[in-house]
Amino acid sequence: MNQSPVLRGAEDISAGWLSDVLQRDVARFAASSEQSSWSNQHPIVVTFADGTTHTLRLKVCLGATFGRSEVDYYTRDYVSLIEAPLVRCWNAEYEEGIGYHLLLDDLSATYRNRRGVPPTLEYGFAAAEALGRLHRHCWRSKPTPEQAVLDRYFEEISPGVAAMERATGLTLRARFQNHERAMRTRWAQSHGMTLLHGDLNSMNILTPKSGDQPVYFLDRQPFDWSLQYGVAANDLAYMLVLWWPNEARRLYGEAILRRWHESLGIEDYSWDEALADWSLSVEQCLHVPLEWCSKPDTLDRMRWLWEIQLDRVKDALGPQGRA
């Protein structure tokens, strides 16, 4: 019998538990199971005593891979932000060594993720505005990352340099080392820093099936080496550089960056500072394909993806190596 507050799967759900969580009398429910790369998910259809229904999704992540970050994302970090661009979370529990669960609204009937959906300026503006609100809410809320945090991050990324050089014939070592020095210098300064999502790929952003807004962000699941707090522009660069086609990013990128900066509304964070952080963050996007290359398994298995990402980073940096 499961004694942990963390649910292991649909078998741990009961009508009584759902009634307590939802604060409504649940007559019955039906649950199914799905698997994704990093979690087991259980769509649930709840029928209340009055005959109305509601759809939910139980997300279960067992083990120590991600820690408690995603639970905090819903229950602590933005809980006081009115109308935060997050799917509603009804219940979340974490236990060290066990993992965690989230009980979220299931929006799949009316929303879709952005995978395979051509990006538009309207969508870019909506994402920038939503991200700006999240960033403002946690602006300068923590100390700068400790040296050991950055050391751990670069230890994870740096093995990919030689591997990518061998795989592509590019010369990257000097560029990587120069950027590491610049990044360490910048990340020692708290100005312009906030809590990061860290993985705004197209699968982690929801919009209505019938339009480009509102936007909801999903799946904040950093690894133990990930940078969870830092230069805010990094989230926007990650989304636009790695996941938008080059043509769309060239056409709309600056306008979307401006909309993000305006949405932040931080008086002592100037446009010039945002541009400087953007350039540094575009360069940091190279670390994503480098991380894929840092392990022999993903070097080959994910080559189809990291080669696309590498091409997009090179395009964003331009012929002089600047964003």
C-alpha positions in Angstrom: 0.0 0.0 0.0 1.3 3.4 -0.9 2.1 5.4 2.3 3.7 8.3 0.5 1.7 11.5 -0.3 3.1 11.2 -3.8 0.7 9.3 -6.0 2.3 6.5 -8.0 -0.4 6.3 -10.7 -4.1 6.2 -11.4 -4.5 3.3 -9.0 -3.9 5.7 -6.1 -6.8 8.0 -7.1 -10.2 7.7 -5.4 -13.4 9.6 -5.7 -13.0 10.7 -2.1 -9.6 12.1 -2.7 -10.7 13.9 -5.8 -13.7 15.3 -3.8 -11.3 16.7 -1.2 -8.9 18.2 -3.7 -11.6 19.7 -6.0 -13.9 20.7 -3.1 -16.9 19.2 -4.9 -18.7 15.9 -4.5 -17.2 13.5 -7.1 -19.6 10.7 -8.0 -17.2 8.8 -10.3 -14.2 9.2 -12.5 -12.4 7.4 -15.3 -8.7 7.4 -15.8 -6.3 6.3 -18.5 -2.6 6.1 -18.9 0.0 7.7 -21.2 3.8 7.7 -21.1 6.1 10.5 -22.1 9.9 10.9 -22.0 10.1 12.0 -18.4 6.8 11.1 -16.8 3.7 9.0 -16.7 0.5 10.9 -17.3 -3.1 9.9 -16.6 -6.0 11.8 -18.2 -9.0 11.8 -15.9 -12.6 12.5 -16.6 -14.4 13.5 -13.4 -18.2 13.3 -13.1 -19.6 15.4 -10.2 -22.7 14.6 -8.2 -24.7 17.2 -10.2 -23.8 15.4 -13.4 -21.3 18.0 -14.7 -17.8 16.8 -15.8 -14.3 18.1 -15.6 -11.1 16.9 -17.3 -7.8 16.6 -15.4 -4.4 15.2 -15.9 -2.3 13.5 -13.2 1.5 13.8 -14.0 3.7 11.4 -12.1 7.5 11.7 -12.1 9.2 9.1 -9.9 12.8 9.1 -8.9 15.3 11.8 -8.2 16.0 13.1 -11.7 14.3 16.5 -11.3 13.9 17.3 -7.6 11.0 19.5 -6.4 11.3 22.3 -9.0 8.1 21.6 -10.9 6.1 21.3 -7.7 7.4 24.7 -6.6 6.6 26.1 -10.0 2.9 25.7 -9.4 2.6 25.9 -5.6 5.2 28.5 -4.6 7.0 30.5 -7.3 4.0 32.0 -9.0 1.1 31.2 -6.7 0.6 34.9 -5.8 0.8 36.1 -9.5 -2.8 36.8 -10.6 -3.7 34.9 -13.8 -0.2 33.5 -14.2 0.2 31.9 -17.6 0.2 28.4 -16.1 -2.3 25.6 -16.3 -4.3 25.3 -13.1 -2.7 22.9 -10.5 -5.2 21.4 -8.0 -2.7 19.3 -6.1 1.0 18.6 -6.0 3.3 16.6 -3.7 7.0 15.9 -3.6 9.0 13.5 -1.5 12.7 13.3 -1.5 13.9 10.0 -3.1 10.4 9.2 -4.3 9.5 12.0 -6.8 6.4 14.0 -7.2 2.9 14.3 -8.8 0.9 17.1 -10.1 -2.9 17.2 -10.7 -3.5 19.7 -13.5 -6.4 20.8 -15.6 -6.4 18.9 -18.9 -6.8 21.5 -21.7 -6.2 19.1 -24.6 -9.7 19.4 -25.9 -9.3 23.1 -26.7 -5.5 23.7 -26.6 -2.4 22.4 -28.4 1.3 22.6 -28.0 3.2 24.5 -30.6 5.1 21.6 -32.2 4.7 21.8 -35.9 2.6 25.0 -35.8 4.2 27.8 -37.9 5.0 30.7 -35.5 3.3 34.1 -36.0 4.1 37.5 -34.8 0.8 37.4 -32.7 2.0 34.2 -31.0 5.4 35.6 -30.4 3.9 38.7 -28.8 1.7 36.6 -26.6 4.6 34.4 -25.5 6.8 37.5 -24.8 4.1 39.2 -22.7 3.4 36.0 -20.7 7.1 35.4 -20.1 7.7 39.0 -19.2 5.0 38.7 -16.4 6.7 35.6 -15.0 10.1 37.2 -15.2 9.0 40.4 -13.5 7.3 38.4 -10.7 10.6 36.8 -9.6 12.9 39.7 -10.7 16.1 39.8 -8.6 14.4 37.4 -6.1 17.5 35.4 -5.4 21.3 35.9 -5.1 23.4 35.3 -8.1 24.3 31.7 -8.8 27.2 30.4 -6.8 30.4 29.6 -8.6 29.8 25.9 -7.9 26.5 26.0 -9.8 28.2 27.5 -12.9 31.0 24.9 -12.6 28.6 22.1 -12.5 26.8 23.5 -15.6 29.9 23.9 -17.7 31.1 20.4 -16.6 28.0 19.0 -18.2 28.3 21.1 -21.4 32.0 21.2 -22.2 32.5 17.5 -23.2 30.3 18.3 -26.2 32.8 20.7 -27.7 35.3 18.1 -28.9 32.6 15.7 -29.8 30.8 18.3 -32.0 34.1 19.4 -33.5 34.8 15.8 -34.6 31.2 15.3 -35.9 31.1 18.6 -37.9 34.6 19.7 -38.6 33.9 23.1 -37.0 36.4 24.8 -34.7 34.6 25.7 -31.5 37.0 25.5 -28.5 38.1 29.2 -28.5 34.6 30.5 -29.0 33.2 28.3 -26.2 36.0 29.4 -23.8 35.5 33.1 -24.6 31.7 32.8 -24.1 32.2 30.9 -20.8 34.4 33.8 -19.5 31.8 36.4 -20.6 29.0 34.4 -19.1 30.7 33.9 -15.8 31.4 37.7 -15.6 27.8 38.6 -16.5 26.2 36.0 -14.2 28.1 37.4 -11.2 25.8 40.5 -11.5 22.3 40.3 -10.2 20.8 42.9 -12.4 18.5 41.5 -15.1 18.2 38.1 -13.4 15.1 36.1 -12.5 13.8 32.6 -12.1 14.1 30.8 -15.4 11.9 28.2 -17.1 14.9 26.8 -18.9 13.2 24.7 -21.5 10.7 26.7 -23.6 10.6 24.3 -26.5 7.5 24.1 -28.6 6.1 21.1 -26.7 6.1 23.1 -23.5 4.0 26.0 -24.7 0.2 25.7 -25.2 -2.1 28.0 -27.2 -5.7 27.6 -28.2 -6.4 25.4 -31.2 -8.3 28.3 -32.7 -5.7 31.0 -32.1 -2.4 32.2 -30.8 -3.3 33.4 -27.3 -3.5 33.1 -24.4 -0.3 31.2 -23.8 0.4 28.7 -21.1 3.8 27.3 -20.1 4.4 23.7 -19.0 7.0 21.3 -17.8 9.6 23.2 -15.8 11.8 20.1 -15.2 15.4 21.2 -14.8 18.2 18.6 -14.3 20.5 18.9 -11.3 23.0 20.7 -13.5 20.6 23.1 -15.1 20.7 26.9 -14.4 17.4 27.6 -12.7 18.1 31.3 -11.9 19.9 33.7 -14.1 19.8 36.2 -17.0 16.1 36.6 -17.9 16.7 37.0 -21.7 17.9 33.4 -21.8 14.4 32.0 -21.8 13.3 34.1 -24.8 16.5 33.3 -26.7 15.9 29.6 -26.1 12.4 29.8 -27.5 13.2 31.9 -30.5 16.6 30.8 -31.6 16.4 27.0 -31.0 12.7 26.4 -31.9 11.7 29.0 -34.5 12.6 28.7 -38.2 15.4 31.1 -39.1 13.2 33.1 -41.4 10.5 33.8 -38.8 13.1 34.7 -36.1 14.8 37.1 -38.5 11.5 38.7 -39.4 9.9 39.0 -35.9 12.7 38.5 -33.4 13.5 42.1 -32.5 9.9 43.1 -32.3 9.2 40.2 -29.9 12.3 41.1 -27.8 11.0 44.6 -27.6 7.5 43.4 -26.5 9.2 41.2 -23.8 11.2 44.2 -22.5 8.1 46.4 -22.5 6.1 43.7 -20.6 8.8 43.4 -18.0 8.4 47.1 -17.2 11.5 47.3 -15.1 12.5 50.9 -15.0 16.2 50.4 -14.2 16.6 47.7 -16.9 17.2 49.5 -20.1 16.8 48.4 -23.7 20.5 48.5 -24.2 21.0 46.2 -21.3 18.3 43.9 -22.7 20.1 43.8 -26.1 23.4 43.0 -24.4 21.8 40.2 -22.4 20.1 39.0 -25.6 23.4 38.7 -27.4 25.0 36.7 -24.6 21.9 34.5 -24.4 21.9 33.8 -28.1 25.5 32.6 -27.8 24.4 30.5 -24.8 21.9 28.7 -27.1 24.9 26.9 -28.6 25.1 25.0 -25.3 22.0 23.0 -26.1 23.4 21.2 -29.2 26.7 20.9 -27.3 24.9 19.1 -24.4 23.4 16.7 -26.9 26.9 16.0 -28.2 28.4 15.6 -24.8 27.1 11.9 -24.5 27.8 9.3 -27.2 24.2 8.0 -27.1 22.6 11.4 -27.8 25.4 12.5 -30.1 24.1 10.0 -32.7 20.5 9.4 -31.7 19.6 13.1 -31.5 21.8 14.3 -34.4 18.6 15.0 -36.4 17.7 17.7 -33.8 21.1 19.1 -32.7 22.1 19.8 -36.3 19.0 21.9 -36.8 19.6 23.7 -33.5 23.2 24.3 -34.5 22.2 25.8 -37.8 19.7 28.1 -36.1 22.3 29.3 -33.6 24.8 30.0 -36.3 22.2 31.9 -38.3 21.2 34.0 -35.2 24.8 34.8 -34.4 25.5 36.0 -38.0 28.7 36.2 -40.0 30.6 38.2 -37.3 29.5 35.9 -34.5 27.1 38.4 -33.0 23.4 38.1 -32.3 
